[in-house]
Amino acid sequence: MSELLGRRAPASRTRRTPAPAWAVLAAVCAGQFLVVLDVSVVNVALPSMRKALDLSDSGQQWVVNAYALTFAGFLLLGGRAADLFGRKRTFLVGLGLFTAASLAGGLAQDAWMLITARAVQGLGSAVLAPTTLSILTTSFPEGSERTRAIGTWTAVGAGGGAAGGLVGGLLTNYLSWRWVLLVNVPVGALVLVVAALCLTEGRAERARRLDVPGAVLVTVGVAGLAYGIAQSETHGWTSVDSLLPLIGGAVVLAVFTLVEARTAAPLMPLRLFRVRSVSAANTVLLGCGAATFATWYFLSLYMQNVLHYSPVRAGVSFLPHTVSIIIGSKLAPRLMARFDARLVGATGGVLATAGLAWQSTLTVHGGFAGTILGPGILTMFGAGLLMTPISAAATSGVSMSEQGVVSGLLNTSRQLGGALGLTILATTAADRVSSRAAHGADAAHALTAGYALAFLTGAAFLCVGTCLISLLPRPTPPLQDALTK
């Protein structure tokens, strides 16, 4: 295996012996687990947060979106920082910021304090997440070894998202909603110590210059789009309250593209999109993220608001989802060794789409087996099969010096799709709930109709993303040979 992380040591110092590959993998997977866990861990706790801090409907949604939007907006900056300032250093800074924000959120006394802490958490995650993947892609050679490492990374990350419901339910029920955030503090501190001991420094040979304006522009643009979509829930799509932020967000993103084309050291080098594997994989993840991100959110609300599950029961109900997505993620590299990676990814996408379509048939008196267990296992197993081939394809054929920014771009597409998808699906669901309530439906039936439409819309997004897998290039002969060894 090549020298770990491409590190450089001063001539006057003795080089450290590289940590074992399993130690590197364990450290970065632990960081990724925390990042993804916090995307979903608050979902089960949302009703309790609402009561404690008097959150409005939009405030409840922004507890989730504040994290998702800053996460998506600053991922590219985090990936570039890893390339320029060192992957270990960036990993530690991101994890430290994430841990401190978790403490602030757990101690929040008002809604604005909680939402602000979640936004800072998202910023820390944006610095941390792309670093985890870039450490793997620069530590493991392209081929079967890297594919297995990415499979493990995907499984742990996916498991974090699925485990969020269980962890959140247990902590909310037996301690307090505050502990869904406070639990990150001791865990984050432990991972900081392990990472400091196991990881060695590495960065690209280039000037240290960050495109901060680019990061601000893309974050403001995404936030504008999401806010405009959210405003349409109460004001309609044609109102000034909705159109102004929508148009403003689109204009800011257009300016971001122009800035990136003319900046000497762009946050997102546009030439990367000429690499077919990069452009196709990110397009697929944009559509798929829009569907899968909202699954935990709506299913948590359905179980608690309609089926009246306790937080801990709702959390335990997500356990089969966790197992299923881990199995799918770990099985994917084995299947990729025998079949075209595009076929593996497309199969996963079809299964996940079918699962979401099945989930949309939920009813007010739905049983656990047919309403939660069956659709959940199918959706999550498919998602596990889908993500590993896409992640592997996106990082193949890219130079070591740009692995960080490509990793950031990959995570950005997934999170950007998730943030906008959640906003669109939440608005769609709210419109259906209001319509059914206006026609005399009781709260349970109205909510169920809204959640069902959200899952069906998510299935449509995922179907489009699955169709786009055909745009991915065929694996190169060396890669295919390596996968079959």
C-alpha positions, 0 to 999 in steps of 0.5 A, a space after each residue: 500500500 502506498 505511503 499513508 495519506 501522501 504525508 510529508 515529514 520535515 527532513 530533521 524529523 524521523 518519519 512515523 510508522 504508518 498506522 495499520 490500514 484497519 486503524 485508518 479505516 476505523 478512525 475515518 468511519 467513526 467520523 463518518 458515522 457521527 456525521 450521518 447519525 446527526 442527519 437522522 438522530 433528531 427525527 425521532 426527537 422532533 416532537 419532544 423538541 417542539 414541545 420543549 422549545 415551542 417550535 413551529 411547523 417550519 421551525 421543526 423542519 429547519 432543525 433538520 434543514 439548518 444542518 443539511 443546508 450548511 452541510 451541503 453548502 460548505 462540503 466543497 470548501 471542506 474537501 478543498 481544505 483537506 487537499 490544501 491544509 492536510 487531511 488529518 488537520 482538517 479532519 480534527 478541526 471539523 470533528 472539534 467544531 462538530 463536537 462543540 456545536 453538539 454541546 451548544 445544541 444540547 444546552 439550547 434554551 430557545 428555538 433559535 439557539 437550537 437551529 443555530 447550533 444545528 447550522 454550526 454542526 452542519 459546518 463542522 460536518 462539511 469540513 469532516 465528511 469529505 475528509 473521511 472519503 479523501 483519506 480512504 481514496 488516498 490511502 488505498 490503491 484504486 481497485 479491489 482494496 479501495 472498493 472494499 474500503 469504500 464499501 465499509 465506509 458506505 455501510 458505516 455511514 448508511 448504518 449511522 443514518 439508519 441507527 439514528 432512529 434507534 439512538 434518538 428514540 432510546 435517548 429521548 425516551 429514557 433521558 431527554 431529547 437533549 441527549 441526542 446532541 449531547 451524546 456526540 460530545 464524549 464520542 467525538 472526544 474519543 474519536 479525536 484522540 484516536 484520529 490524532 494517534 492513528 492518522 498521519 498528515 498529507 496534502 497536495 503540493 500547491 499554494 494554500 488558497 481557499 475559495 471562501 466567496 465560492 463557498 458563501 455563494 453556493 450556500 446562500 444560493 441553496 438556502 434561497 432555493 430551499 426557503 422559497 420552496 418552504 414559503 410556497 407551503 403557506 403563500 403558494 408558488 406564484 406569490 412574491 414570498 416564494 418567487 423572490 427567494 427562488 429567483 434569488 437563489 437561482 441567480 446566486 448559483 449562476 453567479 457562483 458558476 461564473 465565479 468558479 469559471 474565472 477564479 484561479 483556485 476555484 472551490 469547484 473546478 468546472 473541468 472536473 465535470 468533463 470527467 464522465 464518472 464525476 459528472 454522472 455519479 453526482 447527477 445520480 446522487 442528486 436525484 437519489 439523495 432527494 428521495 432517501 434523505 426524507 425517508 427517516 423524517 416522514 417515517 418517524 413522524 408517521 410512527 409517532 403522530 399517526 400510529 402513536 409509537 413512543 420514541 423508543 418504539 419508533 427507534 427500535 422499529 428502524 433497527 431492521 432498516 439499519 441491518 438491511 442497508 449495512 448488508 446491501 453496502 457490504 454485498 455491493 463490492 462482492 457483486 461488483 467483482 462479478 457484474 458491471 458496477 452499473 448493473 449493481 447500482 441500477 438493481 439497488 435503485 430499482 429495489 429502493 424505488 419499489 420499497 418507497 412505492 410500497 411505503 406510500 401505501 401506508 394507512 392510518 391503521 397500518 401494521 408493522 410488518 406490511 407498513 414499516 418492516 417490509 417497505 423499509 427492508 426493501 428500500 434500505 437494502 436497495 439503497 445500500 447496493 446503490 451507494 457503493 458503486 456510485 461512490 467508487 465510480 465518482 472517485 476513480 480516475 481522479 488525481 490524488 491532489 483533487 480527491 478531497 474536492 471530488 469527495 466534497 462534491 460527491 457529498 454535496 450532491 447527496 446532501 443538496 439533493 437531500 435538503 432540497 428533496 426534504 423541503 419539496 416533499 415536506 411542502 407537498 405533504 403539507 399541501 395534501 394534509 391541508 387539502 384533506 383537512 379542508 374536506 373534513 378528514 380528521 388529523 390522522 387521515 390527513 397526515 397519513 395522506 400527506 406522508 403517503 404522497 411524500 413517499 410516492 414523490 420520493 419514489 419518483 425522484 429515485 426512479 429518475 436517479 436510477 435511470 441516470 445510472 446508464 450515464 456512468 462509464 463502463 469500468 476500465 479493464 484495469 479496474 475490472 481486473 482488480 475487482 475480480 482478484 
